[in-house]
Amino acid sequence: MPITPDTLRRYAVARTLFAPTTLAKAISKLGFVQADPIRAPARAQDLTLRHRVKGYRAGDLERRYAKLDIEEDFFVNYGFLPRATHTLMHPRTPRTALTTARRKQMDAVLDFVQTHGVVHPRAVDAHFAHGKTQNWFGGSSNASTELLNDMHYRGLLRIASRASGVRTYAVRDAAHDAPDPAQATDALVDVIAHKYAPLPERSLSELVSHLRGGAPQWAHLRRDALARAKERLASAAVDGLTYYWPAGENPASHRHAPEEAVRLLAPFDPLVWDRRRFEHLWGWAYRFEAYTPAPKRVRGYYALPLLWQDQVIGWGNVAVADGALQVDLGYVAGKPPRGAAYRRALEAELEHLRAFLHLPATI
């Protein structure tokens, strides 16, 4: 059976929105969960996991993080990933070398963390009084927080937990053999392909280039790793675009028939993450507009893509006010689909949202 846009669309929905499972298994199956601090109405990582974890509630990842075999770190973006994958990126060698003064600061903080076990940035700041520093977007931050972030990125520290959303730190267990660079890079590329497939060739290439953040020490290996990945992965040309997906998977399988379900997706959900694929498969442009000036926004501050069956038909802006769910939906066609099936599925999704947000049910 030929591979068509319809085939790819059904395949993408079916493989990405797998049957809900446990939190640990969902993270393992996804390979990586992108994080974002904005709550509208919940953080992106929670909005992503709620479709894939049985009975998931907002904040479950943060509450259960310390007991899971996962790490919070940079991969192709910042987020959460299995510890086995995290280990492949370390020891990380950032492009910016340490000065002697910076190294002394880190050594002192490392001794402090080793002594105390798990530390809050406030405790480090109180002990060392590092003062203020300019952050990457031009504002002012505690120098201790910036130092801890740098130590975390370099693999000296790990995120132990969060206290009211604030990262707490512990010494990272570095007792691992350094991975073979080529094998590790291949494994990281496979995580990318598995999470975001089916991927247009250019999108795959761009995602592999994003590994310069997660594994900067192997930037020179990315080109060859991409070439090897293209040999391992299955592929097909569709409408002039070459798509790649894991070998052994069949995009044309009848098992990919769409469900009669509505889902409001996170802006960074793997189903909609790649805007190039999105426009090819769904025929319209979705943009994340939280950082767009309000007068220039087209669909809203934190518009969630609205999936019905295998079609992304619009978007929704969701908020909680006075203990009640508020939903403002927009449709590419200018109106919702006709028929009772869509209305029932939409109401079921809104009830799922209420439960996820710890709000009372309405039916």
HELIX and SHEET records of a PDB file:
HELIX    1   1 PRO A    5  THR A   16  1                                  12    
HELIX    2   2 LEU A   23  LEU A   30  1                                   8    
HELIX    3   3 ALA A   44  LEU A   49  1                                   6    
HELIX    4   4 ASP A   60  ARG A   64  1                                   5    
HELIX    5   5 TYR A   65  LYS A   67  5                                   3    
HELIX    6   6 ARG A   83  LEU A   88  1                                   6    
HELIX    7   7 THR A  100  HIS A  116  1                                  17    
HELIX    8   8 PRO A  121  PHE A  128  1                                   8    
HELIX    9   9 ALA A  143  TYR A  153  1                                  11    
HELIX   10  10 PRO A  181  TYR A  196  1                                  16    
HELIX   11  11 GLU A  201  SER A  209  1                                   9    
HELIX   12  12 LEU A  211  GLY A  214  1                                   4    
HELIX   13  13 PRO A  216  LEU A  221  5                                   6    
HELIX   14  14 ARG A  222  ARG A  232  1                                  11    
HELIX   15  15 HIS A  254  HIS A  256  5                                   3    
HELIX   16  16 ARG A  275  TRP A  282  1                                   8    
HELIX   17  17 ALA A  294  LYS A  296  5                                   3    
HELIX   18  18 ALA A  340  PHE A  356  1                                  17    
SHEET    1   A 3 VAL A  33  GLN A  34  0                                        
SHEET    2   A 3 TYR A  78  PRO A  82 -1                                        
SHEET    3   A 3 ILE A  70  PHE A  74 -1                                        
SHEET    1   B 3 VAL A 118  VAL A 119  0                                        
SHEET    2   B 3 VAL A 166  VAL A 171 -1                                        
SHEET    3   B 3 LEU A 157  ALA A 163 -1                                        
SHEET    1   C 2 LYS A 132  GLN A 134  0                                        
SHEET    2   C 2 SER A 140  ASN A 142 -1                                        
SHEET    1   D 3 LEU A 199  PRO A 200  0                                        
SHEET    2   D 3 LEU A 241  TRP A 245 -1                                        
SHEET    3   D 3 ALA A 234  VAL A 238 -1                                        
SHEET    1   E 4 VAL A 262  LEU A 264  0                                        
SHEET    2   E 4 LEU A 304  TRP A 308 -1                                        
SHEET    3   E 4 GLN A 311  ALA A 321 -1                                        
SHEET    4   E 4 ALA A 324  TYR A 331 -1                                        
END                                                                             
